[in-house]
Amino acid sequence: MIKVGCKILLKKEVLDTKGRALLKLLQKEDSSVKDCHYGKYIELNIDTKDSQQALKQAKLLAQKILHNDLIESFELEIIN
């Protein structure tokens, strides 16, 4: 079994209202945070021993189900 992480964020052209609100809250706490982006992180446990096959399957799932191509982008990573 291979675990694949899928990070989903809004595209840069899309207004990230949650990220802006979170940034304001963090800055009120005297934080040195200069920017903040709000997103989703999903871990998929794929029943295969081939990491390339796991990434291929995760990519198909991300494209079809996990993200909205109009407003979001995604990145995949193998997790040890």
HTML snippet that shows the backbone in 3Dmol.js (N, CA, C, O; Angstrom):
<script src="https://3Dmol.org/build/3Dmol-min.js"></script>
<div id="view" style="width:600px;height:400px;position:relative"></div>
<script>
const pdb = `
ATOM      1  N   MET A   1       0.845  -1.169   0.000  1.00  0.00           N
ATOM      2  CA  MET A   1       0.000   0.000   0.000  1.00  0.00           C
ATOM      3  C   MET A   1       0.895   1.238   0.000  1.00  0.00           C
ATOM      4  O   MET A   1       1.883   1.310   0.731  1.00  0.00           O
ATOM      5  N   ILE A   2       0.531   2.198  -0.827  1.00  0.00           N
ATOM      6  CA  ILE A   2       1.287   3.442  -0.920  1.00  0.00           C
ATOM      7  C   ILE A   2       0.372   4.601  -0.559  1.00  0.00           C
ATOM      8  O   ILE A   2      -0.769   4.682  -1.015  1.00  0.00           O
ATOM      9  N   LYS A   3       0.902   5.501   0.275  1.00  0.00           N
ATOM     10  CA  LYS A   3       0.136   6.674   0.699  1.00  0.00           C
ATOM     11  C   LYS A   3       0.551   7.856  -0.169  1.00  0.00           C
ATOM     12  O   LYS A   3       1.735   8.166  -0.302  1.00  0.00           O
ATOM     13  N   VAL A   4      -0.468   8.518  -0.766  1.00  0.00           N
ATOM     14  CA  VAL A   4      -0.239   9.688  -1.607  1.00  0.00           C
ATOM     15  C   VAL A   4      -0.951  10.882  -0.987  1.00  0.00           C
ATOM     16  O   VAL A   4      -2.131  10.801  -0.643  1.00  0.00           O
ATOM     17  N   GLY A   5      -0.235  11.982  -0.847  1.00  0.00           N
ATOM     18  CA  GLY A   5      -0.820  13.218  -0.350  1.00  0.00           C
ATOM     19  C   GLY A   5      -1.238  14.099  -1.511  1.00  0.00           C
ATOM     20  O   GLY A   5      -0.519  14.210  -2.504  1.00  0.00           O
ATOM     21  N   CYS A   6      -2.396  14.725  -1.389  1.00  0.00           N
ATOM     22  CA  CYS A   6      -2.913  15.613  -2.426  1.00  0.00           C
ATOM     23  C   CYS A   6      -3.194  16.977  -1.795  1.00  0.00           C
ATOM     24  O   CYS A   6      -4.109  17.120  -0.984  1.00  0.00           O
ATOM     25  N   LYS A   7      -2.398  17.973  -2.177  1.00  0.00           N
ATOM     26  CA  LYS A   7      -2.573  19.339  -1.675  1.00  0.00           C
ATOM     27  C   LYS A   7      -3.374  20.121  -2.708  1.00  0.00           C
ATOM     28  O   LYS A   7      -3.001  20.177  -3.880  1.00  0.00           O
ATOM     29  N   ILE A   8      -4.483  20.727  -2.265  1.00  0.00           N
ATOM     30  CA  ILE A   8      -5.369  21.467  -3.160  1.00  0.00           C
ATOM     31  C   ILE A   8      -5.458  22.910  -2.681  1.00  0.00           C
ATOM     32  O   ILE A   8      -5.820  23.175  -1.534  1.00  0.00           O
ATOM     33  N   LEU A   9      -5.125  23.838  -3.572  1.00  0.00           N
ATOM     34  CA  LEU A   9      -5.190  25.266  -3.268  1.00  0.00           C
ATOM     35  C   LEU A   9      -5.943  25.992  -4.376  1.00  0.00           C
ATOM     36  O   LEU A   9      -6.028  25.515  -5.508  1.00  0.00           O
ATOM     37  N   LEU A  10      -6.490  27.160  -4.027  1.00  0.00           N
ATOM     38  CA  LEU A  10      -7.121  27.985  -5.045  1.00  0.00           C
ATOM     39  C   LEU A  10      -6.068  28.480  -6.024  1.00  0.00           C
ATOM     40  O   LEU A  10      -4.926  28.722  -5.635  1.00  0.00           O
ATOM     41  N   LYS A  11      -6.443  28.634  -7.294  1.00  0.00           N
ATOM     42  CA  LYS A  11      -5.523  29.200  -8.272  1.00  0.00           C
ATOM     43  C   LYS A  11      -5.229  30.644  -7.886  1.00  0.00           C
ATOM     44  O   LYS A  11      -6.024  31.280  -7.194  1.00  0.00           O
ATOM     45  N   LYS A  12      -4.089  31.159  -8.333  1.00  0.00           N
ATOM     46  CA  LYS A  12      -3.666  32.505  -7.958  1.00  0.00           C
ATOM     47  C   LYS A  12      -4.648  33.574  -8.421  1.00  0.00           C
ATOM     48  O   LYS A  12      -4.725  34.642  -7.815  1.00  0.00           O
ATOM     49  N   GLU A  13      -5.401  33.303  -9.486  1.00  0.00           N
ATOM     50  CA  GLU A  13      -6.342  34.282 -10.019  1.00  0.00           C
ATOM     51  C   GLU A  13      -7.618  34.383  -9.179  1.00  0.00           C
ATOM     52  O   GLU A  13      -8.385  35.335  -9.328  1.00  0.00           O
ATOM     53  N   VAL A  14      -7.844  33.420  -8.314  1.00  0.00           N
ATOM     54  CA  VAL A  14      -9.078  33.345  -7.520  1.00  0.00           C
ATOM     55  C   VAL A  14      -8.847  33.994  -6.158  1.00  0.00           C
ATOM     56  O   VAL A  14      -7.840  33.736  -5.499  1.00  0.00           O
ATOM     57  N   LEU A  15      -9.786  34.833  -5.747  1.00  0.00           N
ATOM     58  CA  LEU A  15      -9.693  35.507  -4.455  1.00  0.00           C
ATOM     59  C   LEU A  15      -9.821  34.483  -3.324  1.00  0.00           C
ATOM     60  O   LEU A  15     -10.818  33.766  -3.236  1.00  0.00           O
ATOM     61  N   ASP A  16      -8.819  34.424  -2.477  1.00  0.00           N
ATOM     62  CA  ASP A  16      -8.776  33.477  -1.354  1.00  0.00           C
ATOM     63  C   ASP A  16      -9.301  34.179  -0.101  1.00  0.00           C
ATOM     64  O   ASP A  16      -8.513  34.660   0.713  1.00  0.00           O
ATOM     65  N   THR A  17     -10.610  34.242   0.059  1.00  0.00           N
ATOM     66  CA  THR A  17     -11.209  34.965   1.176  1.00  0.00           C
ATOM     67  C   THR A  17     -10.885  34.314   2.522  1.00  0.00           C
ATOM     68  O   THR A  17     -10.663  35.014   3.510  1.00  0.00           O
ATOM     69  N   LYS A  18     -10.856  32.996   2.566  1.00  0.00           N
ATOM     70  CA  LYS A  18     -10.501  32.306   3.815  1.00  0.00           C
ATOM     71  C   LYS A  18      -9.049  32.582   4.184  1.00  0.00           C
ATOM     72  O   LYS A  18      -8.729  32.798   5.353  1.00  0.00           O
ATOM     73  N   GLY A  19      -8.179  32.575   3.191  1.00  0.00           N
ATOM     74  CA  GLY A  19      -6.771  32.865   3.433  1.00  0.00           C
ATOM     75  C   GLY A  19      -6.567  34.286   3.932  1.00  0.00           C
ATOM     76  O   GLY A  19      -5.767  34.518   4.839  1.00  0.00           O
ATOM     77  N   ARG A  20      -7.286  35.240   3.346  1.00  0.00           N
ATOM     78  CA  ARG A  20      -7.181  36.638   3.790  1.00  0.00           C
ATOM     79  C   ARG A  20      -7.688  36.808   5.221  1.00  0.00           C
ATOM     80  O   ARG A  20      -7.067  37.497   6.030  1.00  0.00           O
ATOM     81  N   ALA A  21      -8.811  36.179   5.522  1.00  0.00           N
ATOM     82  CA  ALA A  21      -9.368  36.276   6.875  1.00  0.00           C
ATOM     83  C   ALA A  21      -8.415  35.664   7.898  1.00  0.00           C
ATOM     84  O   ALA A  21      -8.205  36.223   8.974  1.00  0.00           O
ATOM     85  N   LEU A  22      -7.844  34.518   7.557  1.00  0.00           N
ATOM     86  CA  LEU A  22      -6.890  33.865   8.455  1.00  0.00           C
ATOM     87  C   LEU A  22      -5.636  34.714   8.635  1.00  0.00           C
ATOM     88  O   LEU A  22      -5.100  34.803   9.739  1.00  0.00           O
ATOM     89  N   LEU A  23      -5.169  35.333   7.562  1.00  0.00           N
ATOM     90  CA  LEU A  23      -3.996  36.202   7.636  1.00  0.00           C
ATOM     91  C   LEU A  23      -4.247  37.368   8.592  1.00  0.00           C
ATOM     92  O   LEU A  23      -3.386  37.692   9.410  1.00  0.00           O
ATOM     93  N   LYS A  24      -5.412  37.997   8.497  1.00  0.00           N
ATOM     94  CA  LYS A  24      -5.743  39.109   9.395  1.00  0.00           C
ATOM     95  C   LYS A  24      -5.743  38.644  10.856  1.00  0.00           C
ATOM     96  O   LYS A  24      -5.233  39.342  11.732  1.00  0.00           O
ATOM     97  N   LEU A  25      -6.309  37.480  11.112  1.00  0.00           N
ATOM     98  CA  LEU A  25      -6.331  36.942  12.467  1.00  0.00           C
ATOM     99  C   LEU A  25      -4.916  36.661  12.973  1.00  0.00           C
ATOM    100  O   LEU A  25      -4.591  36.982  14.116  1.00  0.00           O
ATOM    101  N   LEU A  26      -4.086  36.072  12.138  1.00  0.00           N
ATOM    102  CA  LEU A  26      -2.701  35.777  12.523  1.00  0.00           C
ATOM    103  C   LEU A  26      -1.924  37.059  12.798  1.00  0.00           C
ATOM    104  O   LEU A  26      -1.133  37.117  13.740  1.00  0.00           O
ATOM    105  N   GLN A  27      -2.144  38.079  11.985  1.00  0.00           N
ATOM    106  CA  GLN A  27      -1.429  39.341  12.167  1.00  0.00           C
ATOM    107  C   GLN A  27      -1.890  40.072  13.424  1.00  0.00           C
ATOM    108  O   GLN A  27      -1.107  40.805  14.029  1.00  0.00           O
ATOM    109  N   LYS A  28      -3.139  39.888  13.825  1.00  0.00           N
ATOM    110  CA  LYS A  28      -3.624  40.490  15.072  1.00  0.00           C
ATOM    111  C   LYS A  28      -2.913  39.890  16.285  1.00  0.00           C
ATOM    112  O   LYS A  28      -2.823  40.525  17.336  1.00  0.00           O
ATOM    113  N   GLU A  29      -2.420  38.689  16.136  1.00  0.00           N
ATOM    114  CA  GLU A  29      -1.709  38.007  17.220  1.00  0.00           C
ATOM    115  C   GLU A  29      -0.216  38.344  17.209  1.00  0.00           C
ATOM    116  O   GLU A  29       0.593  37.594  17.755  1.00  0.00           O
ATOM    117  N   ASP A  30       0.142  39.451  16.600  1.00  0.00           N
ATOM    118  CA  ASP A  30       1.540  39.900  16.511  1.00  0.00           C
ATOM    119  C   ASP A  30       2.442  38.869  15.837  1.00  0.00           C
ATOM    120  O   ASP A  30       3.608  38.715  16.201  1.00  0.00           O
ATOM    121  N   SER A  31       1.901  38.185  14.877  1.00  0.00           N
ATOM    122  CA  SER A  31       2.657  37.197  14.111  1.00  0.00           C
ATOM    123  C   SER A  31       3.435  37.907  13.004  1.00  0.00           C
ATOM    124  O   SER A  31       3.040  38.987  12.564  1.00  0.00           O
ATOM    125  N   SER A  32       4.518  37.319  12.560  1.00  0.00           N
ATOM    126  CA  SER A  32       5.293  37.874  11.448  1.00  0.00           C
ATOM    127  C   SER A  32       4.871  37.267  10.110  1.00  0.00           C
ATOM    128  O   SER A  32       5.593  37.401   9.121  1.00  0.00           O
ATOM    129  N   VAL A  33       3.726  36.611  10.064  1.00  0.00           N
ATOM    130  CA  VAL A  33       3.230  36.004   8.830  1.00  0.00           C
ATOM    131  C   VAL A  33       2.883  37.116   7.840  1.00  0.00           C
ATOM    132  O   VAL A  33       2.167  38.058   8.179  1.00  0.00           O
ATOM    133  N   LYS A  34       3.396  36.997   6.618  1.00  0.00           N
ATOM    134  CA  LYS A  34       3.163  38.013   5.585  1.00  0.00           C
ATOM    135  C   LYS A  34       2.115  37.599   4.566  1.00  0.00           C
ATOM    136  O   LYS A  34       1.529  38.459   3.909  1.00  0.00           O
ATOM    137  N   ASP A  35       1.863  36.298   4.418  1.00  0.00           N
ATOM    138  CA  ASP A  35       0.872  35.820   3.459  1.00  0.00           C
ATOM    139  C   ASP A  35       0.344  34.477   3.931  1.00  0.00           C
ATOM    140  O   ASP A  35       1.026  33.755   4.658  1.00  0.00           O
ATOM    141  N   CYS A  36      -0.858  34.145   3.522  1.00  0.00           N
ATOM    142  CA  CYS A  36      -1.497  32.911   3.975  1.00  0.00           C
ATOM    143  C   CYS A  36      -2.452  32.425   2.884  1.00  0.00           C
ATOM    144  O   CYS A  36      -3.206  33.219   2.320  1.00  0.00           O
ATOM    145  N   HIS A  37      -2.423  31.142   2.591  1.00  0.00           N
ATOM    146  CA  HIS A  37      -3.329  30.536   1.622  1.00  0.00           C
ATOM    147  C   HIS A  37      -4.043  29.376   2.287  1.00  0.00           C
ATOM    148  O   HIS A  37      -3.420  28.531   2.929  1.00  0.00           O
ATOM    149  N   TYR A  38      -5.343  29.346   2.128  1.00  0.00           N
ATOM    150  CA  TYR A  38      -6.174  28.306   2.739  1.00  0.00           C
ATOM    151  C   TYR A  38      -6.454  27.244   1.687  1.00  0.00           C
ATOM    152  O   TYR A  38      -6.762  27.566   0.539  1.00  0.00           O
ATOM    153  N   GLY A  39      -6.347  25.963   2.080  1.00  0.00           N
ATOM    154  CA  GLY A  39      -6.584  24.893   1.125  1.00  0.00           C
ATOM    155  C   GLY A  39      -7.027  23.610   1.806  1.00  0.00           C
ATOM    156  O   GLY A  39      -7.461  23.605   2.958  1.00  0.00           O
ATOM    157  N   LYS A  40      -6.902  22.517   1.052  1.00  0.00           N
ATOM    158  CA  LYS A  40      -7.281  21.192   1.543  1.00  0.00           C
ATOM    159  C   LYS A  40      -6.081  20.258   1.383  1.00  0.00           C
ATOM    160  O   LYS A  40      -5.253  20.431   0.488  1.00  0.00           O
ATOM    161  N   TYR A  41      -6.009  19.276   2.260  1.00  0.00           N
ATOM    162  CA  TYR A  41      -4.989  18.246   2.147  1.00  0.00           C
ATOM    163  C   TYR A  41      -5.670  16.896   2.342  1.00  0.00           C
ATOM    164  O   TYR A  41      -6.333  16.664   3.353  1.00  0.00           O
ATOM    165  N   ILE A  42      -5.502  16.021   1.377  1.00  0.00           N
ATOM    166  CA  ILE A  42      -6.153  14.714   1.407  1.00  0.00           C
ATOM    167  C   ILE A  42      -5.081  13.637   1.273  1.00  0.00           C
ATOM    168  O   ILE A  42      -4.204  13.734   0.415  1.00  0.00           O
ATOM    169  N   GLU A  43      -5.152  12.609   2.123  1.00  0.00           N
ATOM    170  CA  GLU A  43      -4.244  11.465   2.025  1.00  0.00           C
ATOM    171  C   GLU A  43      -5.006  10.277   1.468  1.00  0.00           C
ATOM    172  O   GLU A  43      -6.081   9.925   1.955  1.00  0.00           O
ATOM    173  N   LEU A  44      -4.439   9.668   0.447  1.00  0.00           N
ATOM    174  CA  LEU A  44      -5.035   8.499  -0.194  1.00  0.00           C
ATOM    175  C   LEU A  44      -4.141   7.293   0.043  1.00  0.00           C
ATOM    176  O   LEU A  44      -2.947   7.351  -0.250  1.00  0.00           O
ATOM    177  N   ASN A  45      -4.685   6.208   0.564  1.00  0.00           N
ATOM    178  CA  ASN A  45      -3.963   4.946   0.697  1.00  0.00           C
ATOM    179  C   ASN A  45      -4.351   4.084  -0.492  1.00  0.00           C
ATOM    180  O   ASN A  45      -5.476   3.592  -0.572  1.00  0.00           O
ATOM    181  N   ILE A  46      -3.417   3.905  -1.411  1.00  0.00           N
ATOM    182  CA  ILE A  46      -3.696   3.198  -2.660  1.00  0.00           C
ATOM    183  C   ILE A  46      -3.073   1.813  -2.601  1.00  0.00           C
ATOM    184  O   ILE A  46      -1.893   1.658  -2.288  1.00  0.00           O
ATOM    185  N   ASP A  47      -3.885   0.815  -2.905  1.00  0.00           N
ATOM    186  CA  ASP A  47      -3.486  -0.585  -2.788  1.00  0.00           C
ATOM    187  C   ASP A  47      -2.641  -1.013  -3.991  1.00  0.00           C
ATOM    188  O   ASP A  47      -3.129  -1.667  -4.912  1.00  0.00           O
ATOM    189  N   THR A  48      -1.379  -0.631  -3.958  1.00  0.00           N
ATOM    190  CA  THR A  48      -0.405  -1.031  -4.968  1.00  0.00           C
ATOM    191  C   THR A  48       0.984  -0.921  -4.351  1.00  0.00           C
ATOM    192  O   THR A  48       1.163  -0.260  -3.328  1.00  0.00           O
ATOM    193  N   LYS A  49       1.958  -1.565  -4.970  1.00  0.00           N
ATOM    194  CA  LYS A  49       3.340  -1.460  -4.501  1.00  0.00           C
ATOM    195  C   LYS A  49       4.175  -0.600  -5.442  1.00  0.00           C
ATOM    196  O   LYS A  49       5.348  -0.338  -5.177  1.00  0.00           O
ATOM    197  N   ASP A  50       3.570  -0.165  -6.537  1.00  0.00           N
ATOM    198  CA  ASP A  50       4.244   0.642  -7.558  1.00  0.00           C
ATOM    199  C   ASP A  50       3.910   2.114  -7.342  1.00  0.00           C
ATOM    200  O   ASP A  50       2.761   2.525  -7.502  1.00  0.00           O
ATOM    201  N   SER A  51       4.921   2.910  -6.976  1.00  0.00           N
ATOM    202  CA  SER A  51       4.671   4.320  -6.665  1.00  0.00           C
ATOM    203  C   SER A  51       4.191   5.106  -7.886  1.00  0.00           C
ATOM    204  O   SER A  51       3.376   6.019  -7.752  1.00  0.00           O
ATOM    205  N   GLN A  52       4.684   4.763  -9.064  1.00  0.00           N
ATOM    206  CA  GLN A  52       4.227   5.458 -10.281  1.00  0.00           C
ATOM    207  C   GLN A  52       2.753   5.161 -10.567  1.00  0.00           C
ATOM    208  O   GLN A  52       2.007   6.046 -10.986  1.00  0.00           O
ATOM    209  N   GLN A  53       2.345   3.928 -10.341  1.00  0.00           N
ATOM    210  CA  GLN A  53       0.937   3.546 -10.514  1.00  0.00           C
ATOM    211  C   GLN A  53       0.070   4.272  -9.482  1.00  0.00           C
ATOM    212  O   GLN A  53      -1.031   4.724  -9.796  1.00  0.00           O
ATOM    213  N   ALA A  54       0.571   4.381  -8.257  1.00  0.00           N
ATOM    214  CA  ALA A  54      -0.176   5.079  -7.209  1.00  0.00           C
ATOM    215  C   ALA A  54      -0.360   6.551  -7.577  1.00  0.00           C
ATOM    216  O   ALA A  54      -1.455   7.093  -7.425  1.00  0.00           O
ATOM    217  N   LEU A  55       0.699   7.200  -8.058  1.00  0.00           N
ATOM    218  CA  LEU A  55       0.597   8.601  -8.473  1.00  0.00           C
ATOM    219  C   LEU A  55      -0.355   8.775  -9.648  1.00  0.00           C
ATOM    220  O   LEU A  55      -1.116   9.740  -9.708  1.00  0.00           O
ATOM    221  N   LYS A  56      -0.303   7.830 -10.580  1.00  0.00           N
ATOM    222  CA  LYS A  56      -1.190   7.891 -11.753  1.00  0.00           C
ATOM    223  C   LYS A  56      -2.651   7.795 -11.316  1.00  0.00           C
ATOM    224  O   LYS A  56      -3.495   8.558 -11.783  1.00  0.00           O
ATOM    225  N   GLN A  57      -2.940   6.863 -10.428  1.00  0.00           N
ATOM    226  CA  GLN A  57      -4.302   6.691  -9.944  1.00  0.00           C
ATOM    227  C   GLN A  57      -4.751   7.904  -9.128  1.00  0.00           C
ATOM    228  O   GLN A  57      -5.888   8.356  -9.264  1.00  0.00           O
ATOM    229  N   ALA A  58      -3.867   8.431  -8.285  1.00  0.00           N
ATOM    230  CA  ALA A  58      -4.190   9.612  -7.481  1.00  0.00           C
ATOM    231  C   ALA A  58      -4.449  10.817  -8.377  1.00  0.00           C
ATOM    232  O   ALA A  58      -5.341  11.619  -8.098  1.00  0.00           O
ATOM    233  N   LYS A  59      -3.681  10.947  -9.444  1.00  0.00           N
ATOM    234  CA  LYS A  59      -3.881  12.060 -10.379  1.00  0.00           C
ATOM    235  C   LYS A  59      -5.259  11.991 -11.033  1.00  0.00           C
ATOM    236  O   LYS A  59      -5.948  13.003 -11.160  1.00  0.00           O
ATOM    237  N   LEU A  60      -5.646  10.799 -11.443  1.00  0.00           N
ATOM    238  CA  LEU A  60      -6.976  10.627 -12.044  1.00  0.00           C
ATOM    239  C   LEU A  60      -8.084  10.993 -11.058  1.00  0.00           C
ATOM    240  O   LEU A  60      -9.056  11.656 -11.423  1.00  0.00           O
ATOM    241  N   LEU A  61      -7.931  10.557  -9.806  1.00  0.00           N
ATOM    242  CA  LEU A  61      -8.934  10.874  -8.782  1.00  0.00           C
ATOM    243  C   LEU A  61      -8.978  12.371  -8.490  1.00  0.00           C
ATOM    244  O   LEU A  61     -10.054  12.946  -8.326  1.00  0.00           O
ATOM    245  N   ALA A  62      -7.815  12.993  -8.427  1.00  0.00           N
ATOM    246  CA  ALA A  62      -7.759  14.436  -8.165  1.00  0.00           C
ATOM    247  C   ALA A  62      -8.409  15.210  -9.305  1.00  0.00           C
ATOM    248  O   ALA A  62      -9.151  16.162  -9.066  1.00  0.00           O
ATOM    249  N   GLN A  63      -8.133  14.804 -10.543  1.00  0.00           N
ATOM    250  CA  GLN A  63      -8.696  15.494 -11.699  1.00  0.00           C
ATOM    251  C   GLN A  63     -10.214  15.332 -11.785  1.00  0.00           C
ATOM    252  O   GLN A  63     -10.923  16.281 -12.119  1.00  0.00           O
ATOM    253  N   LYS A  64     -10.709  14.139 -11.487  1.00  0.00           N
ATOM    254  CA  LYS A  64     -12.139  13.855 -11.651  1.00  0.00           C
ATOM    255  C   LYS A  64     -12.985  14.263 -10.448  1.00  0.00           C
ATOM    256  O   LYS A  64     -14.112  14.727 -10.618  1.00  0.00           O
ATOM    257  N   ILE A  65     -12.453  14.097  -9.224  1.00  0.00           N
ATOM    258  CA  ILE A  65     -13.295  14.201  -8.031  1.00  0.00           C
ATOM    259  C   ILE A  65     -12.798  15.217  -7.006  1.00  0.00           C
ATOM    260  O   ILE A  65     -13.585  16.016  -6.497  1.00  0.00           O
ATOM    261  N   LEU A  66     -11.522  15.194  -6.705  1.00  0.00           N
ATOM    262  CA  LEU A  66     -11.020  15.903  -5.531  1.00  0.00           C
ATOM    263  C   LEU A  66     -10.885  17.412  -5.676  1.00  0.00           C
ATOM    264  O   LEU A  66     -10.933  18.129  -4.677  1.00  0.00           O
ATOM    265  N   HIS A  67     -10.718  17.904  -6.892  1.00  0.00           N
ATOM    266  CA  HIS A  67     -10.556  19.347  -7.055  1.00  0.00           C
ATOM    267  C   HIS A  67     -11.419  19.884  -8.180  1.00  0.00           C
ATOM    268  O   HIS A  67     -11.837  19.146  -9.071  1.00  0.00           O
ATOM    269  N   ASN A  68     -11.677  21.180  -8.124  1.00  0.00           N
ATOM    270  CA  ASN A  68     -12.449  21.883  -9.147  1.00  0.00           C
ATOM    271  C   ASN A  68     -11.452  22.597 -10.055  1.00  0.00           C
ATOM    272  O   ASN A  68     -10.830  23.577  -9.648  1.00  0.00           O
ATOM    273  N   ASP A  69     -11.303  22.111 -11.270  1.00  0.00           N
ATOM    274  CA  ASP A  69     -10.289  22.612 -12.197  1.00  0.00           C
ATOM    275  C   ASP A  69     -10.471  24.092 -12.539  1.00  0.00           C
ATOM    276  O   ASP A  69      -9.507  24.753 -12.925  1.00  0.00           O
ATOM    277  N   LEU A  70     -11.669  24.616 -12.407  1.00  0.00           N
ATOM    278  CA  LEU A  70     -11.906  26.018 -12.732  1.00  0.00           C
ATOM    279  C   LEU A  70     -11.232  26.963 -11.737  1.00  0.00           C
ATOM    280  O   LEU A  70     -10.756  28.032 -12.120  1.00  0.00           O
ATOM    281  N   ILE A  71     -11.190  26.576 -10.469  1.00  0.00           N
ATOM    282  CA  ILE A  71     -10.692  27.502  -9.452  1.00  0.00           C
ATOM    283  C   ILE A  71      -9.552  26.946  -8.596  1.00  0.00           C
ATOM    284  O   ILE A  71      -8.960  27.689  -7.813  1.00  0.00           O
ATOM    285  N   GLU A  72      -9.232  25.653  -8.729  1.00  0.00           N
ATOM    286  CA  GLU A  72      -8.226  25.040  -7.859  1.00  0.00           C
ATOM    287  C   GLU A  72      -7.127  24.354  -8.665  1.00  0.00           C
ATOM    288  O   GLU A  72      -7.330  23.943  -9.807  1.00  0.00           O
ATOM    289  N   SER A  73      -5.966  24.244  -8.043  1.00  0.00           N
ATOM    290  CA  SER A  73      -4.875  23.445  -8.589  1.00  0.00           C
ATOM    291  C   SER A  73      -4.500  22.404  -7.529  1.00  0.00           C
ATOM    292  O   SER A  73      -4.868  22.547  -6.362  1.00  0.00           O
ATOM    293  N   PHE A  74      -3.776  21.367  -7.929  1.00  0.00           N
ATOM    294  CA  PHE A  74      -3.389  20.348  -6.959  1.00  0.00           C
ATOM    295  C   PHE A  74      -1.957  19.892  -7.195  1.00  0.00           C
ATOM    296  O   PHE A  74      -1.420  19.996  -8.298  1.00  0.00           O
ATOM    297  N   GLU A  75      -1.359  19.382  -6.124  1.00  0.00           N
ATOM    298  CA  GLU A  75      -0.020  18.786  -6.167  1.00  0.00           C
ATOM    299  C   GLU A  75      -0.086  17.447  -5.453  1.00  0.00           C
ATOM    300  O   GLU A  75      -0.787  17.303  -4.452  1.00  0.00           O
ATOM    301  N   LEU A  76       0.645  16.467  -5.972  1.00  0.00           N
ATOM    302  CA  LEU A  76       0.668  15.129  -5.373  1.00  0.00           C
ATOM    303  C   LEU A  76       2.058  14.824  -4.852  1.00  0.00           C
ATOM    304  O   LEU A  76       3.055  15.299  -5.395  1.00  0.00           O
ATOM    305  N   GLU A  77       2.119  14.015  -3.779  1.00  0.00           N
ATOM    306  CA  GLU A  77       3.399  13.569  -3.244  1.00  0.00           C
ATOM    307  C   GLU A  77       3.238  12.196  -2.622  1.00  0.00           C
ATOM    308  O   GLU A  77       2.201  11.881  -2.039  1.00  0.00           O
ATOM    309  N   ILE A  78       4.274  11.384  -2.753  1.00  0.00           N
ATOM    310  CA  ILE A  78       4.308  10.087  -2.079  1.00  0.00           C
ATOM    311  C   ILE A  78       4.729  10.339  -0.633  1.00  0.00           C
ATOM    312  O   ILE A  78       5.689  11.066  -0.378  1.00  0.00           O
ATOM    313  N   ILE A  79       4.015   9.740   0.303  1.00  0.00           N
ATOM    314  CA  ILE A  79       4.304   9.890   1.731  1.00  0.00           C
ATOM    315  C   ILE A  79       4.882   8.576   2.236  1.00  0.00           C
ATOM    316  O   ILE A  79       4.289   7.516   2.038  1.00  0.00           O
ATOM    317  N   ASN A  80       6.029   8.644   2.882  1.00  0.00           N
ATOM    318  CA  ASN A  80       6.637   7.422   3.439  1.00  0.00           C
ATOM    319  C   ASN A  80       5.965   7.009   4.709  1.00  0.00           C
ATOM    320  O   ASN A  80       6.347   6.006   5.312  1.00  0.00           O
TER     321      ASN A  80
END
`;
const viewer = $3Dmol.createViewer("view");
viewer.addModel(pdb, "pdb");
viewer.setStyle({}, {cartoon: {color: "spectrum"}});
viewer.zoomTo();
viewer.render();
</script>
